[in-house]
């Protein structure tokens, strides 16, 4: 009986595992990804870029947490449209306060054209806040980010 349950879950778990292994985080846009200590490469379906200058402060741990929280919340709320193969790209702009809370709702810069895909991206960000505070050495009061969520978009169309 237990073997049967596992085999029934495999078609669900395997695609989710593949998606979980597919996130990218970029920070410190002034330096190339291979040179930045604040850059994390996880995949090609999800990207977060820190738009605010980091003042020379290492945001690596913060970016790792941000990636993990958003990725977890995104995949937990992946819409049926995405599971059915609907394609789309959602780009959000968001601002986080020093205490890790969102400064308002994320703004959609680029819509996928499918409301459920757009909503799932926004929900992933909203459910991920509040995060831990920024690194202590960072003197700014907030940081702006651009988050890109890709749904079933082929590598050549990104």
C-alpha positions in Angstrom: 0.0 0.0 0.0 2.8 2.5 0.9 4.6 1.8 -2.4 1.4 2.6 -4.3 1.0 6.0 -2.5 4.6 6.9 -3.4 4.1 6.0 -7.0 1.0 8.2 -7.1 2.9 11.1 -5.7 5.8 10.8 -8.1 4.2 12.6 -11.0 3.5 15.5 -8.6 6.7 15.5 -6.6 9.1 15.1 -9.5 8.0 18.2 -11.5 7.9 20.2 -8.3 11.4 19.1 -7.5 12.5 20.2 -10.9 10.9 23.6 -10.5 12.5 24.0 -7.0 15.8 23.5 -8.6 15.2 26.3 -10.9 15.7 29.7 -9.2 18.2 32.5 -9.8 19.0 35.4 -7.5 21.1 38.3 -8.6 22.3 41.1 -6.3 24.7 44.0 -6.8 23.9 44.9 -10.5 27.2 46.9 -10.7 29.3 43.7 -11.0 29.0 40.7 -13.3 27.3 37.7 -11.7 30.5 35.6 -11.7 32.3 38.3 -9.7 29.6 39.3 -7.2 29.6 37.8 -3.7 25.9 38.6 -3.6 24.9 36.5 -6.6 23.3 33.1 -6.4 22.6 30.9 -9.4 19.9 28.3 -8.8 18.1 28.1 -12.2 16.4 29.9 -15.0 12.8 30.2 -13.9 13.0 32.8 -11.2 15.3 35.8 -10.7 15.6 38.5 -8.1 17.8 41.4 -8.8 18.7 43.9 -6.0 18.3 47.3 -7.7 19.5 49.5 -4.7 23.3 50.0 -4.4 24.5 47.7 -1.6 27.0 50.3 -0.2 29.7 47.6 -0.2 27.7 45.5 2.3 27.5 41.7 1.7 23.8 40.8 1.2 24.5 37.1 0.4 22.8 35.6 3.5 19.8 38.0 3.0 19.5 37.1 -0.7 19.7 33.4 0.1 16.8 33.8 2.6 14.8 35.9 0.1 15.3 33.3 -2.6 14.3 30.4 -0.3 11.1 32.1 1.0 9.9 33.4 -2.3 10.6 30.1 -4.1 8.8 28.1 -1.4 5.7 30.4 -1.5 5.7 30.5 -5.3 5.7 26.7 -5.7 3.2 26.2 -2.9 0.8 28.4 -4.8 1.6 27.5 -8.4 -1.5 28.0 -10.4 -3.3 25.3 -12.4 -2.6 27.3 -15.6 1.1 26.9 -15.1 0.7 23.2 -14.4 -1.2 22.9 -17.7 1.6 24.5 -19.6 0.4 28.1 -20.0 3.4 30.3 -20.8 4.1 33.7 -19.3 6.7 36.1 -17.8 5.8 38.2 -14.8 8.2 41.0 -13.7 7.5 42.6 -10.3 9.1 45.7 -8.6 9.1 45.7 -4.9 10.6 47.6 -2.0 11.5 46.0 1.3 12.0 48.1 4.5 15.1 47.6 6.7 12.9 45.5 9.1 12.1 43.1 6.3 8.5 44.2 5.7 7.1 45.1 2.3 6.6 48.8 1.5 3.3 48.4 -0.2 2.2 45.7 -2.7 4.6 44.6 -5.4 4.0 46.4 -8.7 3.6 44.5 -11.9 6.1 45.9 -14.4 5.4 43.2 -17.0 2.2 41.1 -17.0 2.2 37.5 -18.3 -1.2 38.3 -19.8 -2.7 35.6 -17.5 -4.2 36.9 -14.3 -3.6 33.7 -12.3 0.1 33.6 -13.2 0.5 37.3 -12.3 -1.4 36.8 -9.0 0.7 33.8 -8.1 3.9 35.8 -8.4 2.5 38.6 -6.3 1.3 36.2 -3.6 4.8 34.5 -3.5 6.3 37.9 -2.6 3.6 39.0 -0.2 3.6 35.6 1.7 7.4 35.8 2.0 7.4 39.0 4.0 8.4 39.9 6.6 11.9 38.6 6.1 14.8 39.1 8.5 16.4 42.5 8.7 19.0 43.8 6.3 22.7 43.3 7.2 23.6 45.6 10.2 26.2 47.5 8.2 23.7 48.6 5.6 22.6 52.2 6.4 19.8 52.5 3.9 16.2 52.4 5.1 14.9 50.2 2.2 16.0 48.2 -0.8 14.3 47.8 -4.1 14.2 44.6 -6.1 13.0 43.3 -9.4 11.6 39.8 -9.4 11.1 37.9 -12.6 8.9 34.7 -12.7 9.0 32.6 -15.8 6.2 30.1 -16.5 7.0 27.4 -19.1 9.1 29.8 -21.1 11.6 28.1 -23.4 15.3 29.0 -22.9 15.4 30.7 -26.3 12.5 33.1 -25.6 13.8 34.6 -22.3 
